[in-house]
Amino acid sequence: MPSMSGPDTQTGPENGRGAVDPLARLTALEGVPSAYAAVRDGIDVMLRDRGLRRTSPETTAESLLRGAHASAVLEGSGSTLAEVRDGSGDEIAADAVRLSTVLLSLVPLLDSAPLQALARLHTVAATGRLPEERLGRPRDAEAAERLRGLGSLLTARTTAPALLVAAIVHAELHTIAPFGSHNGIVARAAERLVLVARGVDEKSLVVPEAGHLALRAAYESNLRGYASGGRAGVHAWVLYAAEAYAAGAEASPLRRAAE
């Protein structure tokens, strides 16, 4: 797979502060700059035009709930959104909802100590499903090493769009599968967390999980391509992710409320 030490993410031009930008090569791939500029513009317009400043906490809560439902379905849940809303969903849905309720509180931790934030994501999602000593802990030494690489990526300076960073964090976590369970739910939660922490969607109104669910066949296919390694798989994933973010913006309760 294209790990953080691989040729597609490790080398590239300096970021202006004397350090190598770990995502420089991805930002130079054909179609990537225009795709990410377009989707960011679309998100910005949606947030501005739909009255972001008047957004209530209830709208954010609804976005998080919709995201939890979509993430749970992608993880194998059979619960409907209505069941998730009234608390009668299955165990997978309950785990995703529990994680969604604490997600935004982890924004400062992601910035200062990303590995701790990722561990906390897993701990919350898997509480009651795994023995306590396995919560938030990598499943083996290789997974721990890969997580450290991801932590380095999250603290590195890069000129890459925040949306692209979120896409890579998602794919890396899903591919590494560092924890004993709930890796998909954690990967999608981390993606949303990056979007909030890096200022794309500070009130978490886009529903990227719903974008992936709407494009499920492409989502799963492109994750497999990313995991198989090589430039083509990475390229396909980042182009796919831009499309998924646009679908996630369409799924926002802010947009739906204005229709």
PyMOL commands that set and color helices and strands:
alter all, ss='L'
color gray80, all
select helices_A, chain A and resi 24-27+32-49+52-54+57-74+81-85+91-112+114-126+132-134+141-155+162-176+183-197+208-214+216-227+231-250+253-258
alter helices_A, ss='H'
color red, helices_A
deselect
rebuild
show_as cartoon
